[in-house]
């Protein structure tokens, strides 16, 4: 539980450092204001196994950064700048870079057009920051 709370706290801090005021932890919640972020627990896998159990686990997270695309002249630039602010703080706090970012357009609450950056964060001990 301590590892979960520590990682989630640092990721939430990186989101806050990027200037996002609202962080949701339930993917099904509808954000009230934009830009916002949704942080969810994605997966967990055991590591450092003994003959009977795993000594530790790797936790994977997914962050959705969401900006308003309705009546916006350049939502891609706004989203990219937000992602770069998040990335800068995330690298400092977690000592590893973002592995990949997927961008797409969607609608929230059935009407508001938004641009979303879906960021799958690497598990601890893997990738560029290991």
N, C-alpha and C positions, 0 to 999 in steps of 0.2 A: 504494500500500500504506500509505503514511503517513497519508493521509486516512482510510482504512478503520480503521486501528488507533486513530487519535485519536478518531474519532466513537464507535467501539465502547467505548473506554475511558471516555469521558465518560458514555455511556448506562449502562454497567455501574456507574460510580460513583453515578449517580442512583438506580439500583436498590438499591445497597448503603446509600446514605443513607436510603432508605425503610425500612430494617430487614430486608431480605431477605438471608439468609445464603447461600443457594444460587442461583447463576445458571448455567443450562445454555445451551449454544450449539447443541444438536442437538434439534430439535423431537420426534424420535422417542425420546429418552431419557426414562425414567420417573423423576420426582423422588423422592428418598428421604424428604425432610422438607418440610413445608409451614409457612408460605407459601414459595413459590419463584417464580422468574422464568425464562422462556426468552426469549432474545434471538436473533433470526435476521436474516440479510441477506435483504432482500425483493427489491430491484431496483436497477438502476443505469442511468442514462441520461446520454448525452453532452450537454455544454453548451459554449458559446463555440466554435463550430466555425470552422475555417479551410477553405480549399478542399480540404484533403486529410485532415484529422483533427479530432477534438475536443480542445480544450485542457484541459478538465476534465470531471469527471463529478459527477452528483448521486447520492448513495447513499440508498436508502430502507430503513428497518428496521422490524421488527415485534417488539413486546414482548408476552409473555403473562404477566400476573400471576396467580398461582394460589393460592387459599386453600382450606382444608378446609371442606367443607359437610356432612360426615357428623357427626351428633350436635351440630351447631352451632346455637345458638338464632337467630343473625342473621348469616349469612355475607355478606349483601349489605352491611351496614354495615362489616364487617371488610374486605371487598374495596374498598369505596369509600374508606375511610380510607387503605388501603395505596396506592391509586391517587393520592390527593391528596398523600401524602408523596412519592411518585415524581414527580408533576407539579411540586411545589414545587422540588425539587432539579433536575429536568430543565430547567425554565425558567431557573434560575440558571446552569447549566452550558452549555446550548445556545443560550440567548437566543431561544427560541421556545416556543410553547405546544403542547399536544397537540391535534391536529386533530379526532380523534374516538376514542371508546372504545365497543367492543361488549362487552356482558356476556352470558355464557351459562353453563349448567350442563353438566357432563360427568363422565365417570368416567376415572380413571387406573388403570392396571394392572388394568382390568376390574372393580374392586370399589369403590375409594375415590371417593366422591361429592365433587366440587369445584366451586367457582365460579371462572370465568375472566374476566379483563378483557383483551381483545385490543386493543392500541393500535398503530395504523399510524402511524409517525412520518413526518412530512413530509420530503421531500427538502431538501437545503440550498438556500437561495436562493428558496424558495417559501413562500407562506402568511403567517401572522400575524407571524412573526418576521423577515421579510425587510426 
